């Protein structure tokens, strides 16, 4: 059987838990901010890829193209 805890022991344990909770809240906030920024970057990249696909003549499908299509205009 454990001896009864003194008020000082309980106060110290409670203080330690409050400190851990505070650090955890800060870490969660930092992680949320990182995720938010990464999602913004992903959205921007998706828009860029979509624009690049629209710029290609075949619509970005990567279909077969003849080497004659690749000849410079002076041939």
Backbone torsions as a table, in degrees:
resi	resn	phi	psi	omega
1	UNK	NA	136.7	-179.0
2	UNK	-78.7	145.9	175.4
3	UNK	-71.1	152.4	-179.9
4	UNK	-62.4	144.3	-179.0
5	UNK	-82.0	141.9	176.8
6	UNK	-84.9	160.5	179.6
7	UNK	-58.8	-35.9	-179.6
8	UNK	-65.4	-39.4	178.0
9	UNK	-65.1	-43.2	179.6
10	UNK	-64.5	-42.9	179.2
11	UNK	-61.4	-42.4	-179.8
12	UNK	-64.6	-44.6	178.8
13	UNK	-63.1	-40.5	178.8
14	UNK	-65.1	-41.2	178.1
15	UNK	-62.8	-43.7	178.7
16	UNK	-60.6	-42.1	178.4
17	UNK	-65.3	-39.2	178.0
18	UNK	-64.6	-39.4	178.8
19	UNK	-65.1	-45.8	178.6
20	UNK	-61.0	-41.9	179.6
21	UNK	-63.3	-39.0	179.6
22	UNK	-65.0	-45.9	177.8
23	UNK	-62.9	-38.8	179.6
24	UNK	-64.7	-41.8	177.7
25	UNK	-61.9	-42.6	178.3
26	UNK	-62.9	-43.9	-179.8
27	UNK	-63.8	-43.2	178.9
28	UNK	-62.0	-40.7	178.5
29	UNK	-64.1	-42.2	178.0
30	UNK	-63.5	-41.9	179.4
31	UNK	-65.9	-39.8	177.2
32	UNK	-62.3	-41.0	179.2
33	UNK	-65.3	-41.2	178.3
34	UNK	-62.9	-44.3	178.7
35	UNK	-62.7	-41.8	178.9
36	UNK	-60.9	-45.6	179.3
37	UNK	-64.9	-41.1	179.1
38	UNK	-65.0	-38.2	178.4
39	UNK	-65.5	-37.6	175.9
40	UNK	-62.4	-41.9	178.4
41	UNK	-64.8	-41.6	178.4
42	UNK	-62.1	-44.9	179.1
43	UNK	-60.9	-41.8	178.6
44	UNK	-64.4	-41.7	179.0
45	UNK	-65.7	-38.4	177.1
46	UNK	-62.2	-42.1	178.0
47	UNK	-63.5	-42.3	-179.9
48	UNK	-63.7	-43.7	179.0
49	UNK	-63.3	-41.4	178.7
50	UNK	-61.6	-43.0	178.2
51	UNK	-64.9	-40.4	178.8
52	UNK	-64.6	-39.0	177.7
53	UNK	-64.1	-36.1	179.5
54	UNK	-70.7	-25.4	-178.7
55	UNK	-78.6	-23.0	-178.3
56	UNK	-75.6	145.4	-176.1
57	UNK	-61.6	-35.3	-177.8
58	UNK	-93.6	12.3	177.3
59	UNK	76.5	16.2	177.2
60	UNK	80.8	15.7	-178.5
61	UNK	-79.4	-17.5	178.7
62	UNK	71.6	29.0	-179.5
63	UNK	-67.8	171.4	-179.1
64	UNK	-66.4	136.3	175.8
65	UNK	-130.3	138.4	179.9
66	UNK	-73.1	148.5	176.4
67	UNK	-64.5	-26.1	177.5
68	UNK	-63.2	-29.8	176.8
69	UNK	-67.3	-20.9	-177.9
70	UNK	-90.6	-5.6	-178.9
71	UNK	-66.2	142.1	176.4
72	UNK	-64.2	158.1	-175.4
73	UNK	-62.3	-23.3	-175.0
74	UNK	-81.1	-1.0	176.4
75	UNK	-87.4	NA	NA
